[in-house]
Amino acid sequence: WITNTSLYKSYEELKDENIFIKEEVSRIEKAQREELSSVKKQLARIEKARREEVSSLKKQLAKAIEENKLLKTHNKKQDASISEETGTSTESLPTIHSPYSATPQQERA
């Protein structure tokens, strides 16, 4: 009888411990799901911000390209106007070299 009683107590303790372990596993799994959900939301926010930044940069690039085209058109008109006023082609005007670039003499050497 003593053996059966001690076995029964051991069984009850193991059963309680098993319930505790199952509850603990359940709590951990819930915490992991919540953390995963949080990480997914954070990743979605980062991805959205990245797409917005790319879109903004594309718009800036398109604007810069358009401004460049307008400047080229404006410069061509000015060149044509100078040619008409002076009777010479702007192509015959001397080329101004940047102090940071090689002069024609340096390039030939």
Solvent accessible surface area in square Angstrom, and as a share of the most:
residue,aa,sasa,rsa
1,W,238,0.83
2,I,144,0.73
3,T,89,0.51
4,N,93,0.47
5,T,53,0.31
6,S,56,0.36
7,L,111,0.55
8,Y,134,0.51
9,K,124,0.52
10,S,51,0.33
11,Y,123,0.47
12,E,51,0.23
13,E,116,0.52
14,L,116,0.58
15,K,88,0.37
16,D,86,0.45
17,E,95,0.43
18,N,72,0.37
19,I,85,0.43
20,F,125,0.52
21,I,86,0.44
22,K,130,0.55
23,E,106,0.47
24,E,56,0.25
25,V,70,0.40
26,S,64,0.41
27,R,138,0.50
28,I,77,0.39
29,E,84,0.38
30,K,112,0.48
31,A,48,0.37
32,Q,114,0.50
33,R,144,0.53
34,E,98,0.44
35,E,115,0.52
36,L,98,0.49
37,S,46,0.30
38,S,63,0.41
39,V,76,0.44
40,K,123,0.52
41,K,124,0.53
42,Q,95,0.42
43,L,112,0.56
44,A,61,0.47
45,R,152,0.56
46,I,103,0.52
47,E,62,0.28
48,K,112,0.47
49,A,57,0.44
50,R,125,0.46
51,R,128,0.47
52,E,99,0.44
53,E,95,0.43
54,V,55,0.32
55,S,47,0.30
56,S,45,0.29
57,L,93,0.47
58,K,134,0.57
59,K,141,0.60
60,Q,107,0.48
61,L,111,0.55
62,A,61,0.47
63,K,131,0.56
64,A,53,0.41
65,I,85,0.43
66,E,89,0.40
67,E,84,0.38
68,N,74,0.38
69,K,117,0.49
70,L,110,0.55
71,L,107,0.53
72,K,118,0.50
73,T,65,0.38
74,H,95,0.42
75,N,76,0.39
76,K,145,0.62
77,K,136,0.57
78,Q,90,0.40
79,D,62,0.32
80,A,53,0.41
81,S,48,0.31
82,I,72,0.37
83,S,32,0.20
84,E,147,0.66
85,E,140,0.63
86,T,85,0.49
87,G,67,0.64
88,T,68,0.40
89,S,54,0.35
90,T,30,0.17
91,E,160,0.72
92,S,85,0.55
93,L,89,0.44
94,P,115,0.72
95,T,102,0.60
96,I,164,0.83
97,H,72,0.32
98,S,54,0.35
99,P,122,0.77
100,Y,204,0.78
101,S,57,0.37
102,A,42,0.33
103,T,51,0.29
104,P,47,0.29
105,Q,120,0.53
106,Q,115,0.51
107,E,119,0.53
108,R,184,0.67
109,A,119,0.92
